[in-house]
Amino acid sequence: MASRFSILGPFRSILCFCLIALLIVTLSRIGLGFWQFDRVVAVGGWSHLILQGLRVDLATLCWLWGIAALGTAIFSGDHALGRTWNSLLRVWLTLGLWLMLFLEASTPSFIQEYGIRPNRLYIEYLIYPKEVLSMLWAGRKVELIFAALLSLTTLWGGWKLSGSLLKNIRYPRWFFRPFIALLVIAVTLMGARSSLGHRPLNPAMVAFADDPLVNSLVINSSYSLFFAISQMKSEASAAKMYGSMDEEQVIDTIRRESGRELAAFTSEAIPSLSFNPASYQGKPKNLVIILQESLGARFVGNLGGLPLTPNIDELSKEGWAFENLYATGTRSVRGIEAVTTGFTPTPARSVVKLGKSQHGFFSIAALLKQHGYETQFVYGGESHFDNMKSFFLGNGFSNIVDENDYKNPAFTGSWGVSDEDLMRRANSEFEQFHKQGKPFFSLVFSSSNHDPFEFPDDRIELYEQPKQTRNNAAKYADHAVGEFFKLAKQSDYWKDTLFLIVADHDSRVGGSSLVPISRFRIPGIIVGDGVEAKRDQRVVSQIDLAPTLLSMMGISDSYPMLGQDLTRVSDDWPGRALMQYDKNMAYLRGDDVVVLQPEKVPSGFKYDFLDETLVATPQSDEMKQVALAWALWGSLAYQKGLYRPQDEVVQRDGLISAELTHKSAEVTLK
């Protein structure tokens, strides 16, 4: 008996911490399951949640402390090296336990916001501690204080417990250690892989339902987070997730699906480059894009949402209003990506944050700059957030106005100055450009409609109490838009300017569908002097906005965007939209839907626009192939540098100059 315990003795601290961690994640999973009881029951998920959840938890513990167990087998002992190892082991055990407990404790808040367990967004927000901490302190003081107390208690308790468990240990004799080490390696590898197949355990292997939240509850938050981080290293290649397709077939498909004549595509170096004549032939207009933070259709009165947007509702009667416009993603940078570059969504991060797209990546700012436009980004917060400043300055934006440029703002919150300060500053910038006789393009990005929903007092009649709620903030954001257009309509630049009011994404996107399509629906209105008032029922994507705006401005040119110029598409076109939801991508064409999931066959559905539900329906192989081509194009274009301005010199089978490409486009046009 003594011999047995002398072998297991050094591992009792690791085993004890494993049991504690296992208890924590199991109780957390059960608690989350009861919180989402209806959704778990709807898919018959309790047995899967518990049994497959245990499998994931054991794999997580092998990843977390397997190397620690191997080190214990080799280095532990009553000598200097052993004592040093014990100190390191105490730190390892304590921090590991704290991490697992902290992530589980923060999971409910993350689910409330994003409809899924912590993933890559968790890490991306931690890059900006000032903004995130100020936001949490302003809107989630209780959670923040609880997290601090929990962390201190866990770190103190873990350190004390690990110290007591490492006392009075009988160590195995030296000749047992190689065999113990081999046993530890075998157990760790088998536990971490958790599979005898050619693929190790991954979230797709334990997914069982068409509800992404319930699938995410099967895994624990530590596993979810670190799996997402591992995918970030390879930028989540769409081909590895959804399946491969011949490169030429991808290019042929997306060219055909863009609605352009194949003869319009003239470049091998930039496969999506085509010449696009403008529908408006007068003096080119200025362009202002007002990007509204988190303003989903459910907050917009004229789209059947809450009565929070009287000013936007009124503007929808004056301009071209899209009733079925869909965002490409759930983050602001994804909306910026779609609206300013026309780039299709991918399972990787937005190109705003990726390394290869920080210079020489196509944007409408770069194109308009070549046409003599002043190009500008106007923001109320710090423009470095989400890497916006770097991306914009590297891709055609000449001027940036951010929080540091406002003197005596009326109100400053966690995310910067208020929307009314933003809009007043934007108006003054436009007036200055007009006085100088310069055509201009400006992206104006709001921020007041963001947790913790801070805005000045006595500006609006509150929709509800207390003041700092999402609905009140949405109403205030609409108020600021209304005040801006009062100024704009009285200005000298009004008659020469085209305006787009559009949301970047909806807030708290979530639901029981593989992709909650209704939560991607957003407002979009094009207004300006001479813009015909109409309501457009077609399905439209954010990637269609930039080509349409350039056409309405009077800008004829070559560019790689694949979105439709909606001024040239017939009214009976069913429309299509692309939506990236975590690892899933939906392709909506009319009311037909294909959803792509990692390492699974595509799923077919019909979308009921009235009930906002997906109904499982077989879809054709052609529909699935088109969906896959759209999903693969973005990753292919990014990785191979295929999405560039037409004047860039591109390396592909030698140097091909844009001048030749442009001349070829002109010949084709003639």
C-alpha positions as CSV (number, residue, x, y, z in Angstrom):
1,M,0.0,0.0,0.0
2,A,2.8,2.4,0.9
3,S,4.5,1.7,-2.4
4,R,1.4,2.5,-4.3
5,F,0.9,5.8,-2.6
6,S,4.6,6.7,-3.0
7,I,4.0,6.5,-6.8
8,L,0.8,8.5,-6.8
9,G,1.8,10.9,-4.0
10,P,3.5,13.5,-6.2
11,F,0.4,13.7,-8.4
12,R,-2.2,14.2,-5.7
13,S,-2.0,18.0,-6.0
14,I,-2.7,17.7,-9.8
15,L,-5.4,15.2,-9.3
16,C,-7.1,17.3,-6.6
17,F,-7.0,20.4,-8.8
18,C,-8.4,18.4,-11.7
19,L,-11.3,17.2,-9.6
20,I,-12.1,20.8,-8.4
21,A,-11.9,22.1,-12.0
22,L,-14.1,19.3,-13.2
23,L,-16.7,20.1,-10.6
24,I,-16.6,23.8,-11.5
25,V,-17.1,23.3,-15.2
26,T,-19.7,20.6,-14.7
27,L,-21.8,22.7,-12.3
28,S,-21.4,25.7,-14.7
29,R,-22.6,23.7,-17.6
30,I,-25.6,22.4,-15.7
31,G,-26.4,25.9,-14.5
32,L,-26.1,27.3,-18.0
33,G,-28.3,24.5,-19.3
34,F,-31.0,25.3,-16.8
35,W,-30.7,29.0,-17.7
36,Q,-31.3,28.0,-21.4
37,F,-33.6,25.2,-20.4
38,D,-36.1,25.6,-23.2
39,R,-33.5,25.6,-25.9
40,V,-31.7,22.6,-24.4
41,V,-34.9,20.6,-24.1
42,A,-36.0,21.6,-27.7
43,V,-33.1,19.7,-29.1
44,G,-33.1,16.8,-26.5
45,G,-29.7,17.9,-25.4
46,W,-29.3,17.1,-21.7
47,S,-27.6,13.7,-22.1
48,H,-25.3,15.1,-24.8
49,L,-24.5,18.1,-22.7
50,I,-23.4,16.0,-19.7
51,L,-21.7,13.1,-21.3
52,Q,-20.0,14.8,-24.2
53,G,-19.3,17.8,-21.9
54,L,-17.4,15.4,-19.6
55,R,-15.4,14.2,-22.5
56,V,-14.4,17.8,-23.5
57,D,-13.6,18.7,-19.8
58,L,-11.2,15.7,-19.5
59,A,-9.5,16.7,-22.7
60,T,-9.2,20.3,-21.5
61,L,-7.6,19.1,-18.2
62,C,-5.1,17.0,-20.2
63,W,-4.1,20.0,-22.2
64,L,-4.0,22.3,-19.2
65,W,-2.0,20.1,-16.8
66,G,-0.7,17.2,-18.8
67,I,2.8,18.8,-19.2
68,A,2.7,19.6,-15.5
69,A,2.1,16.0,-14.7
70,L,5.0,14.9,-16.9
71,G,7.3,17.5,-15.2
72,T,6.2,16.1,-11.8
73,A,7.1,12.6,-12.9
74,I,10.5,13.7,-13.9
75,F,11.6,16.5,-11.5
76,S,9.7,16.0,-8.3
77,G,11.6,15.0,-5.2
78,D,13.1,16.1,-1.9
79,H,16.0,18.0,-3.4
80,A,16.7,21.5,-4.7
81,L,15.4,20.8,-8.2
82,G,12.3,19.2,-6.8
83,R,11.6,22.1,-4.5
84,T,12.0,24.5,-7.4
85,W,9.6,22.4,-9.5
86,N,7.0,22.4,-6.7
87,S,7.0,26.2,-6.6
88,L,6.5,26.3,-10.4
89,L,3.8,23.6,-10.1
90,R,1.9,25.7,-7.5
91,V,1.9,28.7,-9.8
92,W,0.7,26.5,-12.7
93,L,-2.1,24.9,-10.7
94,T,-3.3,28.1,-9.2
95,L,-3.4,30.1,-12.4
96,G,-5.0,27.2,-14.3
97,L,-7.8,26.9,-11.8
98,W,-8.3,30.7,-11.7
99,L,-8.5,30.8,-15.5
100,M,-11.1,28.1,-15.7
101,L,-13.2,29.5,-12.9
102,F,-12.9,33.1,-14.2
103,L,-14.0,32.1,-17.8
104,E,-17.0,30.2,-16.5
105,A,-18.0,33.1,-14.3
106,S,-17.9,35.5,-17.2
107,T,-19.7,33.2,-19.6
108,P,-23.3,34.3,-18.9
109,S,-22.5,37.9,-19.7
110,F,-20.7,36.9,-22.9
111,I,-23.7,34.7,-23.9
112,Q,-26.1,37.6,-23.3
113,E,-24.0,39.8,-25.7
114,Y,-23.0,37.3,-28.4
115,G,-25.3,34.3,-28.0
116,I,-22.4,31.8,-27.6
117,R,-19.6,30.9,-25.2
118,P,-16.4,33.0,-25.1
119,N,-14.5,32.8,-28.4
120,R,-12.0,34.9,-30.3
121,L,-14.0,38.1,-29.5
122,Y,-13.0,37.7,-25.9
123,I,-9.3,38.1,-26.7
124,E,-9.9,40.8,-29.3
125,Y,-11.6,43.0,-26.7
126,L,-8.8,42.5,-24.2
127,I,-6.4,44.2,-26.5
128,Y,-8.1,47.5,-25.5
129,P,-8.1,47.5,-21.7
130,K,-8.9,51.2,-21.3
131,E,-12.1,51.1,-23.4
132,V,-13.3,47.8,-22.1
133,L,-12.6,48.5,-18.4
134,S,-14.3,51.9,-18.6
135,M,-17.3,50.3,-20.4
136,L,-17.5,47.6,-17.7
137,W,-17.1,50.1,-14.8
138,A,-19.8,52.3,-16.3
139,G,-22.3,49.6,-17.0
140,R,-21.4,46.4,-15.1
141,K,-19.9,47.5,-11.8
142,V,-21.4,44.5,-9.9
143,E,-19.9,42.0,-12.4
144,L,-16.6,43.7,-12.3
145,I,-16.3,43.8,-8.5
146,F,-17.5,40.2,-8.4
147,A,-14.8,39.2,-10.9
148,A,-12.1,41.0,-8.9
149,L,-13.2,39.3,-5.6
150,L,-13.5,35.9,-7.3
151,S,-10.0,36.3,-8.7
152,L,-8.4,37.2,-5.5
153,T,-10.2,34.5,-3.6
154,T,-9.3,31.8,-6.2
155,L,-5.7,32.9,-6.4
156,W,-5.3,32.9,-2.6
157,G,-7.1,29.7,-2.1
158,G,-5.4,27.9,-4.9
159,W,-2.0,28.9,-3.6
160,K,-2.8,27.8,-0.1
161,L,-4.3,24.5,-1.2
162,S,-1.5,23.6,-3.6
163,G,1.0,24.3,-0.8
164,S,-0.7,21.9,1.6
165,L,-1.0,19.2,-1.0
166,L,2.7,19.3,-1.7
167,K,3.7,18.6,1.9
168,N,4.7,15.2,3.4
169,I,4.9,13.5,0.0
170,R,6.6,10.1,-0.5
171,Y,8.3,10.2,-3.8
172,P,8.7,7.1,-6.1
173,R,12.2,5.6,-6.5
174,W,14.3,6.7,-9.5
175,F,13.9,3.4,-11.4
176,F,10.1,3.8,-11.5
177,R,10.2,7.3,-13.1
178,P,10.7,6.4,-16.8
179,F,7.7,4.1,-16.7
180,I,5.6,6.7,-14.8
181,A,6.6,9.4,-17.4
182,L,5.6,7.1,-20.3
183,L,2.3,6.4,-18.6
184,V,1.7,10.1,-18.1
185,I,2.5,10.8,-21.8
186,A,0.1,8.1,-22.9
187,V,-2.7,9.2,-20.7
188,T,-2.2,12.9,-21.6
189,L,-2.1,12.2,-25.4
190,M,-5.1,9.9,-25.3
191,G,-7.1,12.3,-23.1
192,A,-6.2,15.4,-25.1
193,R,-7.0,13.7,-28.4
194,S,-10.1,12.1,-27.0
195,S,-10.5,10.2,-30.3
196,L,-9.1,7.2,-32.1
197,G,-9.9,8.7,-35.4
198,H,-7.5,10.7,-37.7
199,R,-8.8,13.9,-36.2
200,P,-8.5,14.9,-32.6
201,L,-11.4,16.3,-30.6
202,N,-12.8,19.6,-31.8
203,P,-16.1,21.5,-31.3
204,A,-17.6,20.1,-34.5
205,M,-17.1,16.5,-33.2
206,V,-19.4,17.1,-30.2
207,A,-21.9,19.4,-32.0
208,F,-25.2,17.7,-32.3
209,A,-28.0,20.3,-32.7
210,D,-28.9,23.1,-35.1
211,D,-28.7,25.6,-32.1
212,P,-25.2,27.1,-31.9
213,L,-25.6,28.1,-28.3
214,V,-26.6,24.7,-27.1
215,N,-23.6,23.2,-29.1
216,S,-21.3,25.7,-27.4
217,L,-22.6,24.7,-24.0
218,V,-21.3,21.2,-24.5
219,I,-17.7,22.5,-24.4
220,N,-16.4,24.5,-21.6
221,S,-15.3,28.2,-21.9
222,S,-11.6,27.5,-21.5
223,Y,-11.7,25.0,-24.4
224,S,-13.9,27.3,-26.5
225,L,-11.5,30.2,-26.0
226,F,-8.2,28.5,-26.7
227,F,-9.6,26.6,-29.7
228,A,-10.6,29.9,-31.1
229,I,-7.1,31.3,-30.5
230,S,-5.6,28.3,-32.2
231,Q,-7.7,29.0,-35.2
232,M,-6.6,32.7,-35.3
233,K,-3.0,31.5,-35.9
234,S,-4.1,30.1,-39.3
235,E,-6.8,32.8,-39.7
236,A,-9.5,30.1,-39.9
237,S,-9.0,29.1,-43.5
238,A,-12.5,28.7,-45.1
239,A,-11.3,25.7,-47.1
240,K,-10.2,23.8,-44.0
241,M,-13.6,24.5,-42.4
242,Y,-16.1,24.1,-45.2
243,G,-14.4,22.1,-47.9
244,S,-12.2,22.7,-50.9
245,M,-13.0,23.7,-54.5
246,D,-10.8,24.2,-57.5
247,E,-9.5,27.8,-57.5
248,E,-10.7,28.4,-61.1
249,Q,-14.1,27.1,-60.2
250,V,-14.3,29.5,-57.2
251,I,-13.3,32.5,-59.5
252,D,-15.7,31.5,-62.3
253,T,-18.6,31.1,-59.8
254,I,-18.2,34.4,-58.0
255,R,-17.7,36.2,-61.3
256,R,-21.0,34.7,-62.6
257,E,-22.8,35.4,-59.3
258,S,-21.7,39.0,-59.2
259,G,-24.2,39.7,-62.0
260,R,-21.6,41.2,-64.4
261,E,-20.8,40.0,-67.9
262,L,-17.8,37.7,-67.9
263,A,-16.2,39.9,-70.5
264,A,-16.1,42.7,-67.9
265,F,-13.4,40.8,-65.9
266,T,-10.1,41.6,-67.6
267,S,-7.4,40.8,-65.1
268,E,-5.8,37.5,-64.2
269,A,-3.8,39.2,-61.4
270,I,-6.9,40.6,-59.8
271,P,-9.6,38.0,-60.7
272,S,-12.6,40.0,-59.4
273,L,-11.5,43.3,-61.1
274,S,-14.1,44.6,-63.5
275,F,-15.0,47.9,-65.1
276,N,-18.2,49.4,-63.8
277,P,-19.9,52.3,-65.6
278,A,-21.8,54.7,-63.4
279,S,-25.6,55.1,-63.8
280,Y,-25.4,58.8,-62.9
281,Q,-23.5,60.8,-65.6
282,G,-23.5,64.3,-64.0
283,K,-20.9,66.1,-61.9
284,P,-19.6,63.5,-59.4
285,K,-21.1,63.9,-56.0
286,N,-19.6,63.8,-52.5
287,L,-20.3,60.8,-50.4
288,V,-21.0,60.6,-46.6
289,I,-21.6,57.2,-45.0
290,I,-23.1,57.4,-41.5
291,L,-22.4,54.1,-39.9
292,Q,-24.6,53.5,-36.9
293,E,-23.4,51.3,-34.1
294,S,-25.5,48.2,-33.2
295,L,-28.7,49.5,-34.8
296,G,-30.5,46.3,-35.8
297,A,-33.9,46.3,-37.6
298,R,-35.7,45.5,-34.3
299,F,-34.9,49.0,-33.0
300,V,-36.1,50.7,-36.2
301,G,-39.8,51.7,-36.4
302,N,-40.1,51.7,-40.2
303,L,-38.7,48.1,-40.4
304,G,-41.3,46.8,-37.9
305,G,-39.2,47.3,-34.8
306,L,-39.6,49.4,-31.7
307,P,-40.7,53.1,-32.1
308,L,-37.2,54.4,-31.3
309,T,-36.1,56.0,-34.6
310,P,-38.6,58.8,-35.7
311,N,-35.8,60.7,-37.6
312,I,-34.5,57.6,-39.5
313,D,-38.2,56.6,-40.2
314,E,-38.8,60.1,-41.7
315,L,-35.6,59.8,-43.8
316,S,-36.8,56.4,-45.1
317,K,-39.7,58.3,-46.7
318,E,-37.4,60.7,-48.5
319,G,-34.8,58.3,-49.9
320,W,-34.0,54.8,-51.2
321,A,-34.8,52.6,-48.2
322,F,-33.8,48.9,-48.1
323,E,-36.3,46.7,-46.3
324,N,-34.3,43.5,-46.4
325,L,-30.7,44.6,-46.0
326,Y,-28.4,42.2,-44.1
327,A,-25.1,42.8,-42.4
328,T,-22.3,40.4,-43.1
329,G,-21.3,39.9,-39.5
330,T,-21.7,40.7,-35.8
331,R,-18.8,43.1,-35.2
332,S,-18.2,46.7,-36.2
333,V,-15.0,45.9,-38.1
334,R,-17.0,43.4,-40.2
335,G,-19.5,46.1,-41.1
336,I,-16.6,48.5,-41.9
337,E,-15.1,45.8,-44.0
338,A,-18.3,45.3,-46.0
339,V,-19.3,48.9,-46.4
340,T,-15.9,50.5,-47.3
341,T,-14.2,47.6,-49.2
342,G,-17.1,45.5,-50.4
343,F,-15.1,42.4,-49.2
344,T,-17.0,39.2,-48.6
345,P,-17.1,37.8,-45.0
346,T,-14.8,35.0,-43.9
347,P,-14.5,32.9,-40.8
348,A,-11.2,34.7,-40.1
349,R,-11.1,38.2,-38.5
350,S,-12.1,41.2,-40.5
351,V,-9.5,42.5,-42.9
352,V,-9.5,45.7,-40.8
353,K,-7.4,43.7,-38.2
354,L,-5.4,41.3,-40.5
355,G,-1.7,41.9,-41.3
356,K,-1.8,41.4,-45.1
357,S,-4.5,44.0,-45.6
358,Q,-2.9,46.9,-43.8
359,H,-1.6,48.4,-47.0
360,G,-2.6,48.1,-50.6
361,F,-6.0,46.5,-49.9
362,F,-8.9,47.9,-52.0
363,S,-11.2,50.4,-50.4
364,I,-13.5,53.0,-51.9
365,A,-11.4,55.6,-50.1
366,A,-8.4,54.6,-52.2
367,L,-10.5,54.6,-55.4
368,L,-12.0,58.0,-54.6
369,K,-8.7,59.5,-53.7
370,Q,-7.5,58.7,-57.2
371,H,-10.4,60.8,-58.4
372,G,-9.3,63.8,-56.4
373,Y,-11.5,63.3,-53.4
374,E,-10.6,64.2,-49.8
375,T,-11.1,61.0,-47.8
376,Q,-11.9,61.1,-44.2
377,F,-12.9,59.0,-41.1
378,V,-14.8,60.9,-38.4
379,Y,-15.2,59.1,-35.0
380,G,-16.0,60.2,-31.5
381,G,-13.7,57.7,-29.8
382,E,-10.1,56.6,-30.1
383,S,-9.4,55.7,-33.7
384,H,-6.8,53.1,-32.9
385,F,-9.6,50.9,-31.4
386,D,-10.0,47.6,-33.5
387,N,-7.0,48.7,-35.6
388,M,-9.2,51.1,-37.5
389,K,-6.6,53.9,-37.8
390,S,-3.9,51.7,-39.1
391,F,-6.2,50.1,-41.7
392,F,-7.7,53.4,-42.8
393,L,-4.4,55.3,-43.2
394,G,-2.9,52.4,-45.1
395,N,-5.8,52.1,-47.5
396,G,-6.8,55.5,-48.9
397,F,-8.1,57.6,-46.0
398,S,-6.1,60.8,-45.8
399,N,-7.6,62.4,-42.7
400,I,-8.8,61.1,-39.4
401,V,-10.8,62.9,-36.7
402,D,-11.1,61.2,-33.4
403,E,-11.7,61.9,-29.7
404,N,-8.5,64.0,-29.3
405,D,-9.7,66.5,-31.9
406,Y,-12.9,67.6,-30.1
407,K,-12.7,70.8,-28.1
408,N,-15.2,71.2,-25.2
409,P,-17.5,68.4,-26.3
410,A,-21.0,68.5,-24.8
411,F,-20.6,65.0,-23.4
412,T,-17.9,62.4,-23.1
413,G,-18.6,58.7,-22.2
414,S,-16.7,55.5,-22.1
415,W,-16.5,55.3,-25.9
416,G,-15.7,58.9,-26.5
417,V,-17.7,62.0,-27.3
418,S,-21.5,61.8,-27.8
419,D,-23.1,61.3,-31.2
420,E,-24.3,64.9,-31.3
421,D,-20.7,66.1,-30.9
422,L,-19.7,63.7,-33.6
423,M,-22.4,64.9,-36.0
424,R,-21.7,68.6,-35.4
425,R,-18.1,68.1,-36.1
426,A,-18.8,66.1,-39.2
427,N,-21.1,68.9,-40.5
428,S,-18.3,71.5,-39.9
429,E,-15.8,69.3,-41.7
430,F,-18.1,69.0,-44.7
431,E,-18.7,72.7,-44.8
432,Q,-15.0,73.3,-44.8
433,F,-14.4,70.9,-47.7
434,H,-17.1,72.6,-49.7
435,K,-15.6,76.1,-49.1
436,Q,-12.3,74.8,-50.4
437,G,-14.0,73.4,-53.4
438,K,-12.9,69.9,-52.7
439,P,-15.0,66.8,-53.4
440,F,-15.0,64.6,-50.3
441,F,-15.8,61.1,-49.0
442,S,-16.3,60.7,-45.2
443,L,-17.1,57.7,-43.1
444,V,-18.8,58.9,-39.9
445,F,-19.0,56.2,-37.2
446,S,-21.3,56.6,-34.2
447,S,-20.6,55.1,-30.8
448,S,-23.3,56.2,-28.3
449,N,-25.5,53.1,-28.9
450,H,-23.0,50.8,-27.2
451,D,-22.9,49.3,-23.8
452,P,-22.8,51.1,-21.2
453,F,-25.2,53.3,-23.3
454,E,-24.1,56.7,-22.0
455,F,-25.5,59.9,-23.5
456,P,-26.3,63.5,-22.3
457,D,-29.4,64.3,-20.3
458,D,-32.5,66.1,-21.5
459,R,-32.0,65.3,-25.2
460,I,-34.8,62.8,-25.7
461,E,-38.0,61.6,-24.0
462,L,-36.8,58.4,-22.5
463,Y,-38.4,55.2,-23.9
464,E,-38.0,53.4,-20.6
465,Q,-36.3,53.6,-17.1
466,P,-33.6,53.6,-16.1
467,K,-31.8,55.9,-18.5
468,Q,-28.8,53.9,-19.6
469,T,-30.5,51.1,-21.6
470,R,-30.0,49.9,-25.1
471,N,-33.4,51.2,-26.3
472,N,-32.8,54.7,-24.9
473,A,-29.3,54.8,-26.5
474,A,-30.8,53.8,-29.8
475,K,-33.3,56.6,-29.5
476,Y,-30.6,59.1,-28.7
477,A,-28.5,57.9,-31.7
478,D,-31.5,58.5,-33.9
479,H,-31.9,62.0,-32.3
480,A,-28.3,62.8,-33.3
481,V,-28.9,61.7,-36.8
482,G,-32.0,63.9,-37.0
483,E,-30.0,67.0,-35.7
484,F,-27.3,66.4,-38.3
485,F,-29.8,66.3,-41.2
486,K,-31.3,69.6,-40.0
487,L,-27.9,71.1,-40.5
488,A,-27.0,69.3,-43.7
489,K,-30.2,70.2,-45.5
490,Q,-29.5,73.9,-44.8
491,S,-25.9,73.6,-46.0
492,D,-24.3,74.5,-49.3
493,Y,-22.9,70.9,-49.7
494,W,-26.3,69.3,-49.5
495,K,-27.2,69.4,-53.2
496,D,-23.8,67.9,-54.1
497,T,-23.7,65.1,-51.6
498,L,-25.0,61.5,-51.4
499,F,-25.7,60.2,-47.9
500,L,-26.0,56.6,-46.7
501,I,-27.3,55.8,-43.2
502,V,-26.6,52.2,-42.4
503,A,-25.9,50.0,-39.3
504,D,-22.7,48.1,-38.9
505,H,-24.6,45.1,-37.3
506,D,-27.4,44.3,-34.8
507,S,-26.7,44.1,-31.1
508,R,-26.6,40.9,-29.1
509,V,-26.9,38.6,-32.2
510,G,-28.1,35.2,-31.0
511,G,-30.8,32.6,-31.4
512,S,-31.5,28.9,-31.8
513,S,-30.8,28.8,-35.5
514,L,-27.5,27.9,-37.0
515,V,-27.4,31.4,-38.3
516,P,-30.1,33.8,-36.7
517,I,-30.9,35.6,-40.0
518,S,-33.4,38.0,-38.5
519,R,-30.6,39.4,-36.2
520,F,-28.6,40.3,-39.3
521,R,-31.3,42.6,-40.7
522,I,-30.3,46.2,-40.5
523,P,-31.5,49.6,-41.8
524,G,-30.0,51.2,-44.9
525,I,-31.2,54.4,-46.5
526,I,-29.6,56.4,-49.3
527,V,-30.7,60.1,-49.3
528,G,-29.7,63.2,-51.1
529,D,-30.8,65.9,-53.5
530,G,-32.4,64.1,-56.5
531,V,-32.6,60.6,-54.9
532,E,-35.9,59.1,-55.7
533,A,-37.9,58.0,-52.7
534,K,-38.7,54.2,-52.8
535,R,-38.8,51.2,-50.6
536,D,-36.8,48.3,-51.9
537,Q,-38.1,44.8,-50.9
538,R,-35.2,42.8,-52.4
539,V,-32.7,40.9,-50.3
540,V,-29.6,43.0,-50.2
541,S,-26.2,42.6,-48.6
542,Q,-23.8,45.2,-47.1
543,I,-21.4,44.3,-49.9
544,D,-23.9,45.8,-52.5
545,L,-23.8,49.2,-51.0
546,A,-20.4,50.5,-52.1
547,P,-20.9,49.6,-55.8
548,T,-24.3,51.2,-55.7
549,L,-23.1,54.4,-54.1
550,L,-20.2,54.8,-56.6
551,S,-22.7,54.3,-59.5
552,M,-25.1,56.9,-58.0
553,M,-22.2,59.3,-57.4
554,G,-21.1,59.2,-61.0
555,I,-17.8,57.3,-60.5
556,S,-17.1,54.9,-63.4
557,D,-14.0,52.9,-62.8
558,S,-12.5,49.4,-62.4
559,Y,-12.6,47.8,-59.0
560,P,-12.5,44.3,-57.4
561,M,-15.8,44.5,-55.5
562,L,-18.3,41.8,-56.3
563,G,-21.4,43.4,-54.9
564,Q,-24.3,44.4,-57.2
565,D,-24.8,47.9,-58.5
566,L,-28.4,48.0,-57.4
567,T,-29.3,50.8,-59.8
568,R,-28.7,48.3,-62.7
569,V,-30.4,45.2,-61.2
570,S,-34.0,44.4,-62.2
571,D,-36.7,44.6,-59.5
572,D,-37.5,40.9,-59.9
573,W,-33.9,39.9,-58.9
574,P,-34.4,37.8,-55.8
575,G,-31.3,39.2,-54.2
576,R,-28.7,37.4,-52.0
577,A,-26.9,38.0,-48.8
578,L,-23.9,36.5,-47.0
579,M,-23.8,36.3,-43.2
580,Q,-20.9,35.1,-41.1
581,Y,-22.0,33.9,-37.6
582,D,-19.0,32.7,-35.6
583,K,-17.9,29.6,-37.5
584,N,-21.0,29.3,-39.6
585,M,-21.8,31.1,-42.8
586,A,-25.3,31.5,-44.4
587,Y,-25.9,32.2,-48.0
588,L,-29.4,33.6,-48.5
589,R,-30.8,33.8,-52.1
590,G,-34.4,34.9,-52.2
591,D,-35.9,32.7,-49.5
592,D,-33.5,29.8,-50.1
593,V,-30.7,29.3,-47.6
594,V,-27.6,27.2,-47.3
595,V,-25.7,27.1,-44.1
596,L,-22.0,26.0,-44.1
597,Q,-20.6,24.6,-40.8
598,P,-17.1,23.4,-40.0
599,E,-16.4,19.8,-41.2
600,K,-20.1,19.2,-41.9
601,V,-22.1,18.8,-45.1
602,P,-24.0,22.0,-46.1
603,S,-27.5,22.3,-44.6
604,G,-30.5,23.5,-46.7
605,F,-33.4,25.7,-45.5
606,K,-36.2,28.0,-46.5
607,Y,-36.4,31.4,-44.7
608,D,-39.8,32.6,-43.6
609,F,-39.5,36.4,-43.6
610,L,-42.8,36.9,-41.7
611,D,-42.0,34.4,-38.9
612,E,-38.3,35.0,-39.1
613,T,-37.6,31.3,-38.9
614,L,-35.5,28.7,-40.9
615,V,-37.4,25.6,-42.1
616,A,-35.2,22.6,-43.0
617,T,-35.6,22.2,-46.8
618,P,-33.3,20.3,-49.3
619,Q,-31.3,22.7,-51.5
620,S,-29.8,21.9,-54.9
621,D,-26.2,21.0,-55.4
622,E,-25.8,24.2,-57.5
623,M,-27.0,26.3,-54.5
624,K,-24.5,24.6,-52.2
625,Q,-21.7,25.0,-54.7
626,V,-22.4,28.7,-55.0
627,A,-22.5,29.1,-51.2
628,L,-19.1,27.3,-50.9
629,A,-17.6,29.5,-53.6
630,W,-18.7,32.7,-51.8
631,A,-17.3,31.3,-48.6
632,L,-13.9,30.4,-50.1
633,W,-13.4,33.5,-52.2
634,G,-12.6,35.8,-49.2
635,S,-9.9,33.5,-47.8
636,L,-8.4,32.9,-51.2
637,A,-8.4,36.6,-52.1
638,Y,-6.8,37.6,-48.8
639,Q,-4.2,34.9,-48.6
640,K,-3.0,35.4,-52.2
641,G,-3.3,39.2,-52.3
642,L,-6.0,39.2,-55.0
643,Y,-8.1,42.1,-53.6
644,R,-6.2,45.2,-54.5
645,P,-6.7,48.5,-56.2
646,Q,-6.4,48.2,-60.0
647,D,-3.4,50.5,-60.1
648,E,-1.4,48.2,-57.8
649,V,1.5,46.2,-59.3
650,V,0.6,42.6,-58.7
651,Q,3.0,39.6,-58.6
652,R,1.4,36.7,-60.4
653,D,3.2,35.0,-63.2
654,G,5.5,38.0,-63.4
655,L,4.7,41.7,-62.9
656,I,1.5,42.9,-64.4
657,S,0.9,46.6,-64.3
658,A,-2.5,48.1,-63.6
659,E,-2.0,50.4,-66.5
660,L,-2.3,47.4,-68.9
661,T,-5.2,46.1,-66.9
662,H,-7.0,49.5,-67.2
663,K,-6.4,49.8,-70.9
664,S,-7.7,46.3,-71.4
665,A,-10.9,47.3,-69.5
666,E,-11.3,50.3,-71.7
667,V,-11.0,48.2,-74.8
668,T,-13.6,45.8,-73.5
669,L,-15.9,48.7,-72.7
670,K,-15.6,50.2,-76.2
